[in-house]
């Protein structure tokens, strides 16, 4: 329930951007929220923490983060600030850079020196 409340608050904070950019941004943000919530399987109402098939625990976590929180989130931010075409080659490359930085940084933090 707390996860739904947090995503609802995030959607409410996006309202000015929704009004400025319209339906494409709404679809993009809602799909990212659903991906984030299904990453841990939180959409299943019958379980406490993880649903029947949480993406993060079945080898699909990195792919989900790459697609939704790398490329799509970067394209959405570009669309909010500049308008025009959402997905361009430079936007995809920037999204890949965001993903690579975000996914590899924890590996360096948890590495041990032997």
Jmol script that loads the backbone (N, CA, C; Angstrom):
load data "model"
ATOM      1  N   UNK A   1       0.818  -1.191   0.000  1.00  0.00           N
ATOM      2  CA  UNK A   1       0.000   0.000   0.000  1.00  0.00           C
ATOM      3  C   UNK A   1       0.865   1.259   0.000  1.00  0.00           C
ATOM      4  N   UNK A   2       1.979   1.226   0.723  1.00  0.00           N
ATOM      5  CA  UNK A   2       2.855   2.391   0.768  1.00  0.00           C
ATOM      6  C   UNK A   2       3.474   2.656  -0.605  1.00  0.00           C
ATOM      7  N   UNK A   3       3.776   1.578  -1.343  1.00  0.00           N
ATOM      8  CA  UNK A   3       4.329   1.752  -2.687  1.00  0.00           C
ATOM      9  C   UNK A   3       3.354   2.457  -3.607  1.00  0.00           C
ATOM     10  N   UNK A   4       2.100   2.089  -3.526  1.00  0.00           N
ATOM     11  CA  UNK A   4       1.076   2.740  -4.353  1.00  0.00           C
ATOM     12  C   UNK A   4       0.953   4.210  -3.977  1.00  0.00           C
ATOM     13  N   UNK A   5       1.024   4.500  -2.693  1.00  0.00           N
ATOM     14  CA  UNK A   5       0.950   5.891  -2.247  1.00  0.00           C
ATOM     15  C   UNK A   5       2.132   6.710  -2.763  1.00  0.00           C
ATOM     16  N   UNK A   6       3.321   6.124  -2.752  1.00  0.00           N
ATOM     17  CA  UNK A   6       4.508   6.838  -3.249  1.00  0.00           C
ATOM     18  C   UNK A   6       4.406   7.093  -4.747  1.00  0.00           C
ATOM     19  N   UNK A   7       3.951   6.095  -5.509  1.00  0.00           N
ATOM     20  CA  UNK A   7       3.796   6.306  -6.938  1.00  0.00           C
ATOM     21  C   UNK A   7       2.695   7.318  -7.226  1.00  0.00           C
ATOM     22  N   UNK A   8       1.640   7.299  -6.429  1.00  0.00           N
ATOM     23  CA  UNK A   8       0.574   8.297  -6.580  1.00  0.00           C
ATOM     24  C   UNK A   8       1.078   9.706  -6.312  1.00  0.00           C
ATOM     25  N   UNK A   9       1.908   9.856  -5.281  1.00  0.00           N
ATOM     26  CA  UNK A   9       2.489  11.168  -4.981  1.00  0.00           C
ATOM     27  C   UNK A   9       3.407  11.623  -6.110  1.00  0.00           C
ATOM     28  N   UNK A  10       4.167  10.691  -6.671  1.00  0.00           N
ATOM     29  CA  UNK A  10       5.045  11.036  -7.793  1.00  0.00           C
ATOM     30  C   UNK A  10       4.234  11.483  -9.008  1.00  0.00           C
ATOM     31  N   UNK A  11       3.129  10.797  -9.266  1.00  0.00           N
ATOM     32  CA  UNK A  11       2.277  11.191 -10.384  1.00  0.00           C
ATOM     33  C   UNK A  11       1.669  12.567 -10.147  1.00  0.00           C
ATOM     34  N   UNK A  12       1.292  12.867  -8.911  1.00  0.00           N
ATOM     35  CA  UNK A  12       0.735  14.180  -8.591  1.00  0.00           C
ATOM     36  C   UNK A  12       1.778  15.280  -8.806  1.00  0.00           C
ATOM     37  N   UNK A  13       3.020  14.996  -8.465  1.00  0.00           N
ATOM     38  CA  UNK A  13       4.087  15.989  -8.671  1.00  0.00           C
ATOM     39  C   UNK A  13       4.365  16.220 -10.158  1.00  0.00           C
ATOM     40  N   UNK A  14       4.012  15.268 -10.986  1.00  0.00           N
ATOM     41  CA  UNK A  14       4.232  15.401 -12.433  1.00  0.00           C
ATOM     42  C   UNK A  14       3.121  16.177 -13.128  1.00  0.00           C
ATOM     43  N   UNK A  15       2.096  16.570 -12.404  1.00  0.00           N
ATOM     44  CA  UNK A  15       0.929  17.199 -13.032  1.00  0.00           C
ATOM     45  C   UNK A  15       1.270  18.429 -13.889  1.00  0.00           C
ATOM     46  N   UNK A  16       2.150  19.347 -13.457  1.00  0.00           N
ATOM     47  CA  UNK A  16       2.476  20.470 -14.358  1.00  0.00           C
ATOM     48  C   UNK A  16       3.105  20.020 -15.679  1.00  0.00           C
ATOM     49  N   UNK A  17       3.950  19.025 -15.621  1.00  0.00           N
ATOM     50  CA  UNK A  17       4.558  18.512 -16.854  1.00  0.00           C
ATOM     51  C   UNK A  17       3.504  17.831 -17.721  1.00  0.00           C
ATOM     52  N   UNK A  18       2.561  17.112 -17.091  1.00  0.00           N
ATOM     53  CA  UNK A  18       1.483  16.479 -17.859  1.00  0.00           C
ATOM     54  C   UNK A  18       0.657  17.532 -18.593  1.00  0.00           C
ATOM     55  N   UNK A  19       0.358  18.614 -17.906  1.00  0.00           N
ATOM     56  CA  UNK A  19      -0.436  19.665 -18.535  1.00  0.00           C
ATOM     57  C   UNK A  19       0.320  20.339 -19.673  1.00  0.00           C
ATOM     58  N   UNK A  20       1.624  20.445 -19.531  1.00  0.00           N
ATOM     59  CA  UNK A  20       2.416  21.111 -20.574  1.00  0.00           C
ATOM     60  C   UNK A  20       2.663  20.217 -21.786  1.00  0.00           C
ATOM     61  N   UNK A  21       2.870  18.919 -21.579  1.00  0.00           N
ATOM     62  CA  UNK A  21       3.285  18.033 -22.679  1.00  0.00           C
ATOM     63  C   UNK A  21       2.228  17.029 -23.120  1.00  0.00           C
ATOM     64  N   UNK A  22       1.189  16.813 -22.342  1.00  0.00           N
ATOM     65  CA  UNK A  22       0.070  16.024 -22.803  1.00  0.00           C
ATOM     66  C   UNK A  22       0.171  14.514 -22.643  1.00  0.00           C
ATOM     67  N   UNK A  23      -0.625  13.817 -23.437  1.00  0.00           N
ATOM     68  CA  UNK A  23      -0.817  12.377 -23.323  1.00  0.00           C
ATOM     69  C   UNK A  23       0.444  11.541 -23.515  1.00  0.00           C
ATOM     70  N   UNK A  24       1.354  11.854 -24.447  1.00  0.00           N
ATOM     71  CA  UNK A  24       2.548  11.001 -24.560  1.00  0.00           C
ATOM     72  C   UNK A  24       3.345  10.915 -23.267  1.00  0.00           C
ATOM     73  N   UNK A  25       3.457  12.009 -22.552  1.00  0.00           N
ATOM     74  CA  UNK A  25       4.196  11.998 -21.291  1.00  0.00           C
ATOM     75  C   UNK A  25       3.444  11.220 -20.219  1.00  0.00           C
ATOM     76  N   UNK A  26       2.137  11.317 -20.204  1.00  0.00           N
ATOM     77  CA  UNK A  26       1.344  10.566 -19.230  1.00  0.00           C
ATOM     78  C   UNK A  26       1.539   9.066 -19.431  1.00  0.00           C
ATOM     79  N   UNK A  27       1.463   8.615 -20.670  1.00  0.00           N
ATOM     80  CA  UNK A  27       1.663   7.197 -20.973  1.00  0.00           C
ATOM     81  C   UNK A  27       3.055   6.751 -20.559  1.00  0.00           C
ATOM     82  N   UNK A  28       4.053   7.569 -20.847  1.00  0.00           N
ATOM     83  CA  UNK A  28       5.429   7.232 -20.513  1.00  0.00           C
ATOM     84  C   UNK A  28       5.620   7.115 -19.002  1.00  0.00           C
ATOM     85  N   UNK A  29       5.132   8.070 -18.240  1.00  0.00           N
ATOM     86  CA  UNK A  29       5.334   8.067 -16.790  1.00  0.00           C
ATOM     87  C   UNK A  29       4.554   6.930 -16.131  1.00  0.00           C
ATOM     88  N   UNK A  30       3.332   6.689 -16.565  1.00  0.00           N
ATOM     89  CA  UNK A  30       2.551   5.594 -15.984  1.00  0.00           C
ATOM     90  C   UNK A  30       3.207   4.246 -16.281  1.00  0.00           C
ATOM     91  N   UNK A  31       3.742   4.076 -17.498  1.00  0.00           N
ATOM     92  CA  UNK A  31       4.414   2.811 -17.810  1.00  0.00           C
ATOM     93  C   UNK A  31       5.680   2.641 -16.963  1.00  0.00           C
ATOM     94  N   UNK A  32       6.411   3.716 -16.705  1.00  0.00           N
ATOM     95  CA  UNK A  32       7.589   3.621 -15.838  1.00  0.00           C
ATOM     96  C   UNK A  32       7.198   3.295 -14.402  1.00  0.00           C
ATOM     97  N   UNK A  33       6.110   3.869 -13.927  1.00  0.00           N
ATOM     98  CA  UNK A  33       5.639   3.556 -12.568  1.00  0.00           C
ATOM     99  C   UNK A  33       5.225   2.091 -12.465  1.00  0.00           C
ATOM    100  N   UNK A  34       4.528   1.591 -13.465  1.00  0.00           N
ATOM    101  CA  UNK A  34       4.137   0.175 -13.449  1.00  0.00           C
ATOM    102  C   UNK A  34       5.357  -0.733 -13.514  1.00  0.00           C
ATOM    103  N   UNK A  35       6.345  -0.356 -14.318  1.00  0.00           N
ATOM    104  CA  UNK A  35       7.578  -1.158 -14.392  1.00  0.00           C
ATOM    105  C   UNK A  35       8.314  -1.143 -13.058  1.00  0.00           C
ATOM    106  N   UNK A  36       8.373   0.007 -12.422  1.00  0.00           N
ATOM    107  CA  UNK A  36       9.042   0.097 -11.127  1.00  0.00           C
ATOM    108  C   UNK A  36       8.351  -0.710 -10.052  1.00  0.00           C
ATOM    109  N   UNK A  37       7.040  -0.727 -10.096  1.00  0.00           N
ATOM    110  CA  UNK A  37       6.306  -1.468  -9.085  1.00  0.00           C
ATOM    111  C   UNK A  37       6.328  -2.971  -9.355  1.00  0.00           C
ATOM    112  N   UNK A  38       6.336  -3.348 -10.627  1.00  0.00           N
ATOM    113  CA  UNK A  38       6.392  -4.772 -10.939  1.00  0.00           C
ATOM    114  C   UNK A  38       7.809  -5.319 -10.872  1.00  0.00           C
ATOM    115  N   UNK A  39       8.801  -4.441 -10.733  1.00  0.00           N
ATOM    116  CA  UNK A  39      10.187  -4.877 -10.579  1.00  0.00           C
ATOM    117  C   UNK A  39      10.330  -5.799  -9.378  1.00  0.00           C
ATOM    118  N   UNK A  40       9.618  -5.486  -8.311  1.00  0.00           N
ATOM    119  CA  UNK A  40       9.633  -6.345  -7.123  1.00  0.00           C
ATOM    120  C   UNK A  40       8.377  -7.192  -7.027  1.00  0.00           C
ATOM    121  N   UNK A  41       7.521  -7.141  -8.012  1.00  0.00           N
ATOM    122  CA  UNK A  41       6.304  -7.932  -7.987  1.00  0.00           C
ATOM    123  C   UNK A  41       5.236  -7.336  -7.111  1.00  0.00           C
ATOM    124  N   UNK A  42       5.282  -6.058  -6.856  1.00  0.00           N
ATOM    125  CA  UNK A  42       4.373  -5.416  -5.922  1.00  0.00           C
ATOM    126  C   UNK A  42       2.940  -5.311  -6.384  1.00  0.00           C
ATOM    127  N   UNK A  43       2.645  -5.652  -7.624  1.00  0.00           N
ATOM    128  CA  UNK A  43       1.273  -5.536  -8.106  1.00  0.00           C
ATOM    129  C   UNK A  43       0.384  -6.690  -7.659  1.00  0.00           C
ATOM    130  N   UNK A  44       0.953  -7.728  -7.098  1.00  0.00           N
ATOM    131  CA  UNK A  44       0.144  -8.861  -6.658  1.00  0.00           C
ATOM    132  C   UNK A  44      -0.494  -8.533  -5.316  1.00  0.00           C
ATOM    133  N   UNK A  45      -1.817  -8.541  -5.221  1.00  0.00           N
ATOM    134  CA  UNK A  45      -2.471  -8.156  -3.966  1.00  0.00           C
ATOM    135  C   UNK A  45      -2.435  -9.242  -2.896  1.00  0.00           C
ATOM    136  N   UNK A  46      -2.041 -10.459  -3.246  1.00  0.00           N
ATOM    137  CA  UNK A  46      -2.134 -11.549  -2.277  1.00  0.00           C
ATOM    138  C   UNK A  46      -0.841 -11.805  -1.520  1.00  0.00           C
ATOM    139  N   UNK A  47       0.224 -11.118  -1.856  1.00  0.00           N
ATOM    140  CA  UNK A  47       1.491 -11.359  -1.183  1.00  0.00           C
ATOM    141  C   UNK A  47       1.942 -10.112  -0.445  1.00  0.00           C
ATOM    142  N   UNK A  48       2.892 -10.287   0.444  1.00  0.00           N
ATOM    143  CA  UNK A  48       3.336  -9.161   1.252  1.00  0.00           C
ATOM    144  C   UNK A  48       4.398  -8.334   0.536  1.00  0.00           C
ATOM    145  N   UNK A  49       5.452  -8.932   0.067  1.00  0.00           N
ATOM    146  CA  UNK A  49       6.550  -8.162  -0.500  1.00  0.00           C
ATOM    147  C   UNK A  49       6.674  -8.365  -2.007  1.00  0.00           C
ATOM    148  N   UNK A  50       6.626  -9.603  -2.450  1.00  0.00           N
ATOM    149  CA  UNK A  50       6.856  -9.887  -3.870  1.00  0.00           C
ATOM    150  C   UNK A  50       5.680 -10.631  -4.455  1.00  0.00           C
ATOM    151  N   UNK A  51       5.375 -10.296  -5.674  1.00  0.00           N
ATOM    152  CA  UNK A  51       4.277 -10.961  -6.361  1.00  0.00           C
ATOM    153  C   UNK A  51       4.684 -12.311  -6.901  1.00  0.00           C
ATOM    154  N   UNK A  52       3.855 -12.885  -7.748  1.00  0.00           N
ATOM    155  CA  UNK A  52       4.139 -14.220  -8.260  1.00  0.00           C
ATOM    156  C   UNK A  52       5.332 -14.270  -9.205  1.00  0.00           C
ATOM    157  N   UNK A  53       5.674 -13.156  -9.836  1.00  0.00           N
ATOM    158  CA  UNK A  53       6.802 -13.162 -10.768  1.00  0.00           C
ATOM    159  C   UNK A  53       7.507 -11.804 -10.736  1.00  0.00           C
ATOM    160  N   UNK A  54       8.247 -11.510  -9.669  1.00  0.00           N
ATOM    161  CA  UNK A  54       8.953 -10.227  -9.611  1.00  0.00           C
ATOM    162  C   UNK A  54      10.095 -10.189 -10.619  1.00  0.00           C
ATOM    163  N   UNK A  55      10.101  -9.182 -11.460  1.00  0.00           N
ATOM    164  CA  UNK A  55      11.094  -9.089 -12.531  1.00  0.00           C
ATOM    165  C   UNK A  55      12.514  -9.025 -11.998  1.00  0.00           C
ATOM    166  N   UNK A  56      12.709  -8.345 -10.877  1.00  0.00           N
ATOM    167  CA  UNK A  56      14.046  -8.186 -10.322  1.00  0.00           C
ATOM    168  C   UNK A  56      14.673  -9.474  -9.830  1.00  0.00           C
ATOM    169  N   UNK A  57      13.856 -10.476  -9.562  1.00  0.00           N
ATOM    170  CA  UNK A  57      14.364 -11.736  -9.035  1.00  0.00           C
ATOM    171  C   UNK A  57      14.366 -12.865 -10.056  1.00  0.00           C
ATOM    172  N   UNK A  58      14.059 -12.549 -11.300  1.00  0.00           N
ATOM    173  CA  UNK A  58      14.037 -13.570 -12.350  1.00  0.00           C
ATOM    174  C   UNK A  58      14.937 -13.201 -13.530  1.00  0.00           C
ATOM    175  N   UNK A  59      15.975 -12.469 -13.275  1.00  0.00           N
ATOM    176  CA  UNK A  59      16.927 -12.140 -14.328  1.00  0.00           C
ATOM    177  C   UNK A  59      16.476 -11.049 -15.277  1.00  0.00           C
ATOM    178  N   UNK A  60      15.363 -10.398 -14.981  1.00  0.00           N
ATOM    179  CA  UNK A  60      14.874  -9.337 -15.852  1.00  0.00           C
ATOM    180  C   UNK A  60      15.047  -7.956 -15.239  1.00  0.00           C
ATOM    181  N   UNK A  61      15.702  -7.896 -14.093  1.00  0.00           N
ATOM    182  CA  UNK A  61      15.880  -6.624 -13.407  1.00  0.00           C
ATOM    183  C   UNK A  61      16.726  -5.651 -14.193  1.00  0.00           C
ATOM    184  N   UNK A  62      17.873  -6.108 -14.696  1.00  0.00           N
ATOM    185  CA  UNK A  62      18.746  -5.213 -15.450  1.00  0.00           C
ATOM    186  C   UNK A  62      18.098  -4.751 -16.747  1.00  0.00           C
ATOM    187  N   UNK A  63      17.374  -5.635 -17.398  1.00  0.00           N
ATOM    188  CA  UNK A  63      16.687  -5.252 -18.638  1.00  0.00           C
ATOM    189  C   UNK A  63      15.607  -4.211 -18.338  1.00  0.00           C
ATOM    190  N   UNK A  64      14.865  -4.407 -17.251  1.00  0.00           N
ATOM    191  CA  UNK A  64      13.827  -3.458 -16.874  1.00  0.00           C
ATOM    192  C   UNK A  64      14.430  -2.096 -16.572  1.00  0.00           C
ATOM    193  N   UNK A  65      15.530  -2.086 -15.832  1.00  0.00           N
ATOM    194  CA  UNK A  65      16.185  -0.824 -15.495  1.00  0.00           C
ATOM    195  C   UNK A  65      16.740  -0.159 -16.750  1.00  0.00           C
ATOM    196  N   UNK A  66      17.331  -0.930 -17.641  1.00  0.00           N
ATOM    197  CA  UNK A  66      17.861  -0.382 -18.891  1.00  0.00           C
ATOM    198  C   UNK A  66      16.760   0.288 -19.702  1.00  0.00           C
ATOM    199  N   UNK A  67      15.667  -0.427 -19.909  1.00  0.00           N
ATOM    200  CA  UNK A  67      14.610   0.084 -20.781  1.00  0.00           C
ATOM    201  C   UNK A  67      13.869   1.248 -20.136  1.00  0.00           C
ATOM    202  N   UNK A  68      13.367   1.040 -18.900  1.00  0.00           N
ATOM    203  CA  UNK A  68      12.470   2.036 -18.316  1.00  0.00           C
ATOM    204  C   UNK A  68      13.189   3.161 -17.589  1.00  0.00           C
ATOM    205  N   UNK A  69      14.281   2.876 -16.916  1.00  0.00           N
ATOM    206  CA  UNK A  69      14.917   3.909 -16.102  1.00  0.00           C
ATOM    207  C   UNK A  69      16.212   4.412 -16.714  1.00  0.00           C
ATOM    208  N   UNK A  70      16.574   3.879 -17.861  1.00  0.00           N
ATOM    209  CA  UNK A  70      17.701   4.391 -18.625  1.00  0.00           C
ATOM    210  C   UNK A  70      17.186   5.152 -19.830  1.00  0.00           C
ATOM    211  N   UNK A  71      16.754   4.412 -20.839  1.00  0.00           N
ATOM    212  CA  UNK A  71      16.383   5.014 -22.116  1.00  0.00           C
ATOM    213  C   UNK A  71      15.056   5.782 -22.029  1.00  0.00           C
ATOM    214  N   UNK A  72      14.014   5.159 -21.505  1.00  0.00           N
ATOM    215  CA  UNK A  72      12.697   5.811 -21.510  1.00  0.00           C
ATOM    216  C   UNK A  72      12.659   7.016 -20.575  1.00  0.00           C
ATOM    217  N   UNK A  73      13.255   6.911 -19.400  1.00  0.00           N
ATOM    218  CA  UNK A  73      13.260   8.048 -18.479  1.00  0.00           C
ATOM    219  C   UNK A  73      14.072   9.214 -19.041  1.00  0.00           C
ATOM    220  N   UNK A  74      15.190   8.919 -19.690  1.00  0.00           N
ATOM    221  CA  UNK A  74      15.996   9.981 -20.291  1.00  0.00           C
ATOM    222  C   UNK A  74      15.249  10.630 -21.455  1.00  0.00           C
ATOM    223  N   UNK A  75      14.586   9.819 -22.260  1.00  0.00           N
ATOM    224  CA  UNK A  75      13.799  10.374 -23.365  1.00  0.00           C
ATOM    225  C   UNK A  75      12.639  11.214 -22.839  1.00  0.00           C
ATOM    226  N   UNK A  76      12.021  10.776 -21.766  1.00  0.00           N
ATOM    227  CA  UNK A  76      10.936  11.545 -21.171  1.00  0.00           C
ATOM    228  C   UNK A  76      11.411  12.878 -20.624  1.00  0.00           C
ATOM    229  N   UNK A  77      12.575  12.882 -19.986  1.00  0.00           N
ATOM    230  CA  UNK A  77      13.111  14.138 -19.466  1.00  0.00           C
ATOM    231  C   UNK A  77      13.447  15.103 -20.599  1.00  0.00           C
ATOM    232  N   UNK A  78      13.987  14.568 -21.680  1.00  0.00           N
ATOM    233  CA  UNK A  78      14.279  15.407 -22.837  1.00  0.00           C
ATOM    234  C   UNK A  78      12.997  15.978 -23.421  1.00  0.00           C
ATOM    235  N   UNK A  79      11.959  15.163 -23.474  1.00  0.00           N
ATOM    236  CA  UNK A  79      10.672  15.596 -24.013  1.00  0.00           C
ATOM    237  C   UNK A  79      10.060  16.688 -23.144  1.00  0.00           C
ATOM    238  N   UNK A  80      10.174  16.565 -21.834  1.00  0.00           N
ATOM    239  CA  UNK A  80       9.631  17.581 -20.937  1.00  0.00           C
ATOM    240  C   UNK A  80      10.334  18.917 -21.155  1.00  0.00           C
ATOM    241  N   UNK A  81      11.651  18.893 -21.285  1.00  0.00           N
ATOM    242  CA  UNK A  81      12.402  20.138 -21.360  1.00  0.00           C
ATOM    243  C   UNK A  81      12.469  20.747 -22.754  1.00  0.00           C
ATOM    244  N   UNK A  82      12.459  19.917 -23.799  1.00  0.00           N
ATOM    245  CA  UNK A  82      12.638  20.454 -25.147  1.00  0.00           C
ATOM    246  C   UNK A  82      11.453  20.242 -26.074  1.00  0.00           C
ATOM    247  N   UNK A  83      10.582  19.285 -25.767  1.00  0.00           N
ATOM    248  CA  UNK A  83       9.484  18.987 -26.674  1.00  0.00           C
ATOM    249  C   UNK A  83       9.990  18.256 -27.914  1.00  0.00           C
ATOM    250  N   UNK A  84       9.204  18.240 -28.955  1.00  0.00           N
ATOM    251  CA  UNK A  84       9.624  17.608 -30.205  1.00  0.00           C
ATOM    252  C   UNK A  84       9.536  16.096 -30.159  1.00  0.00           C
ATOM    253  N   UNK A  85      10.418  15.446 -30.889  1.00  0.00           N
ATOM    254  CA  UNK A  85      10.437  13.988 -30.982  1.00  0.00           C
ATOM    255  C   UNK A  85      11.059  13.422 -29.707  1.00  0.00           C
ATOM    256  N   UNK A  86      10.390  12.440 -29.133  1.00  0.00           N
ATOM    257  CA  UNK A  86      10.843  11.915 -27.846  1.00  0.00           C
ATOM    258  C   UNK A  86      12.099  11.057 -27.975  1.00  0.00           C
ATOM    259  N   UNK A  87      12.111  10.127 -28.912  1.00  0.00           N
ATOM    260  CA  UNK A  87      13.231   9.196 -29.030  1.00  0.00           C
ATOM    261  C   UNK A  87      14.093   9.568 -30.230  1.00  0.00           C
ATOM    262  N   UNK A  88      15.300  10.043 -29.952  1.00  0.00           N
ATOM    263  CA  UNK A  88      16.280  10.355 -30.969  1.00  0.00           C
ATOM    264  C   UNK A  88      17.547   9.571 -30.646  1.00  0.00           C
ATOM    265  N   UNK A  89      18.445   9.379 -31.617  1.00  0.00           N
ATOM    266  CA  UNK A  89      19.659   8.590 -31.351  1.00  0.00           C
ATOM    267  C   UNK A  89      20.484   9.107 -30.177  1.00  0.00           C
ATOM    268  N   UNK A  90      20.634  10.424 -30.056  1.00  0.00           N
ATOM    269  CA  UNK A  90      21.425  10.944 -28.946  1.00  0.00           C
ATOM    270  C   UNK A  90      20.738  10.713 -27.603  1.00  0.00           C
ATOM    271  N   UNK A  91      19.412  10.689 -27.601  1.00  0.00           N
ATOM    272  CA  UNK A  91      18.680  10.408 -26.373  1.00  0.00           C
ATOM    273  C   UNK A  91      18.879   8.959 -25.942  1.00  0.00           C
ATOM    274  N   UNK A  92      18.874   8.050 -26.896  1.00  0.00           N
ATOM    275  CA  UNK A  92      19.089   6.636 -26.579  1.00  0.00           C
ATOM    276  C   UNK A  92      20.498   6.419 -26.040  1.00  0.00           C
ATOM    277  N   UNK A  93      21.488   7.049 -26.642  1.00  0.00           N
ATOM    278  CA  UNK A  93      22.871   6.924 -26.154  1.00  0.00           C
ATOM    279  C   UNK A  93      22.985   7.504 -24.747  1.00  0.00           C
ATOM    280  N   UNK A  94      22.352   8.636 -24.505  1.00  0.00           N
ATOM    281  CA  UNK A  94      22.377   9.225 -23.165  1.00  0.00           C
ATOM    282  C   UNK A  94      21.701   8.316 -22.149  1.00  0.00           C
ATOM    283  N   UNK A  95      20.602   7.685 -22.540  1.00  0.00           N
ATOM    284  CA  UNK A  95      19.922   6.747 -21.650  1.00  0.00           C
ATOM    285  C   UNK A  95      20.784   5.542 -21.316  1.00  0.00           C
ATOM    286  N   UNK A  96      21.525   5.057 -22.302  1.00  0.00           N
ATOM    287  CA  UNK A  96      22.451   3.950 -22.046  1.00  0.00           C
ATOM    288  C   UNK A  96      23.551   4.367 -21.080  1.00  0.00           C
ATOM    289  N   UNK A  97      24.026   5.599 -21.197  1.00  0.00           N
ATOM    290  CA  UNK A  97      25.043   6.091 -20.276  1.00  0.00           C
ATOM    291  C   UNK A  97      24.500   6.179 -18.856  1.00  0.00           C
ATOM    292  N   UNK A  98      23.276   6.649 -18.716  1.00  0.00           N
ATOM    293  CA  UNK A  98      22.656   6.721 -17.390  1.00  0.00           C
ATOM    294  C   UNK A  98      22.508   5.323 -16.806  1.00  0.00           C
ATOM    295  N   UNK A  99      22.061   4.385 -17.617  1.00  0.00           N
ATOM    296  CA  UNK A  99      21.909   3.007 -17.146  1.00  0.00           C
ATOM    297  C   UNK A  99      23.243   2.408 -16.720  1.00  0.00           C
ATOM    298  N   UNK A 100      24.271   2.564 -17.552  1.00  0.00           N
ATOM    299  CA  UNK A 100      25.566   1.960 -17.237  1.00  0.00           C
ATOM    300  C   UNK A 100      26.156   2.545 -15.957  1.00  0.00           C
ATOM    301  N   UNK A 101      26.025   3.838 -15.781  1.00  0.00           N
ATOM    302  CA  UNK A 101      26.536   4.448 -14.554  1.00  0.00           C
ATOM    303  C   UNK A 101      25.748   3.952 -13.344  1.00  0.00           C
ATOM    304  N   UNK A 102      24.444   3.933 -13.467  1.00  0.00           N
ATOM    305  CA  UNK A 102      23.614   3.533 -12.339  1.00  0.00           C
ATOM    306  C   UNK A 102      23.704   2.062 -11.997  1.00  0.00           C
ATOM    307  N   UNK A 103      23.948   1.220 -12.993  1.00  0.00           N
ATOM    308  CA  UNK A 103      23.969  -0.218 -12.706  1.00  0.00           C
ATOM    309  C   UNK A 103      25.347  -0.711 -12.292  1.00  0.00           C
ATOM    310  N   UNK A 104      26.393  -0.018 -12.674  1.00  0.00           N
ATOM    311  CA  UNK A 104      27.735  -0.485 -12.346  1.00  0.00           C
ATOM    312  C   UNK A 104      28.317   0.161 -11.093  1.00  0.00           C
ATOM    313  N   UNK A 105      27.798   1.276 -10.680  1.00  0.00           N
ATOM    314  CA  UNK A 105      28.318   1.941  -9.481  1.00  0.00           C
ATOM    315  C   UNK A 105      28.234   1.065  -8.229  1.00  0.00           C
ATOM    316  N   UNK A 106      27.128   0.356  -7.982  1.00  0.00           N
ATOM    317  CA  UNK A 106      27.096  -0.505  -6.789  1.00  0.00           C
ATOM    318  C   UNK A 106      28.146  -1.606  -6.811  1.00  0.00           C
ATOM    319  N   UNK A 107      28.527  -2.066  -7.998  1.00  0.00           N
ATOM    320  CA  UNK A 107      29.541  -3.113  -8.077  1.00  0.00           C
ATOM    321  C   UNK A 107      30.882  -2.620  -7.543  1.00  0.00           C
ATOM    322  N   UNK A 108      31.188  -1.355  -7.810  1.00  0.00           N
ATOM    323  CA  UNK A 108      32.447  -0.803  -7.311  1.00  0.00           C
ATOM    324  C   UNK A 108      32.369  -0.572  -5.803  1.00  0.00           C
ATOM    325  N   UNK A 109      31.214  -0.224  -5.307  1.00  0.00           N
ATOM    326  CA  UNK A 109      31.065   0.011  -3.874  1.00  0.00           C
ATOM    327  C   UNK A 109      31.182  -1.284  -3.071  1.00  0.00           C
ATOM    328  N   UNK A 110      30.714  -2.383  -3.620  1.00  0.00           N
ATOM    329  CA  UNK A 110      30.694  -3.639  -2.887  1.00  0.00           C
ATOM    330  C   UNK A 110      31.924  -4.504  -3.157  1.00  0.00           C
ATOM    331  N   UNK A 111      32.782  -4.056  -4.038  1.00  0.00           N
ATOM    332  CA  UNK A 111      33.988  -4.853  -4.349  1.00  0.00           C
ATOM    333  C   UNK A 111      34.934  -4.840  -3.147  1.00  0.00           C
ATOM    334  N   UNK A 112      35.542  -5.955  -2.915  1.00  0.00           N
ATOM    335  CA  UNK A 112      36.504  -6.045  -1.817  1.00  0.00           C
ATOM    336  C   UNK A 112      37.900  -6.201  -2.390  1.00  0.00           C
ATOM    337  N   UNK A 113      38.856  -5.657  -1.708  1.00  0.00           N
ATOM    338  CA  UNK A 113      40.247  -5.754  -2.121  1.00  0.00           C
ATOM    339  C   UNK A 113      40.868  -6.947  -1.405  1.00  0.00           C
ATOM    340  N   UNK A 114      41.447  -7.846  -2.162  1.00  0.00           N
ATOM    341  CA  UNK A 114      42.029  -9.028  -1.511  1.00  0.00           C
ATOM    342  C   UNK A 114      43.534  -8.949  -1.452  1.00  0.00           C
TER     343      UNK A 114
END
end "model"
wireframe off; spacefill off
backbone 0.3
color backbone group
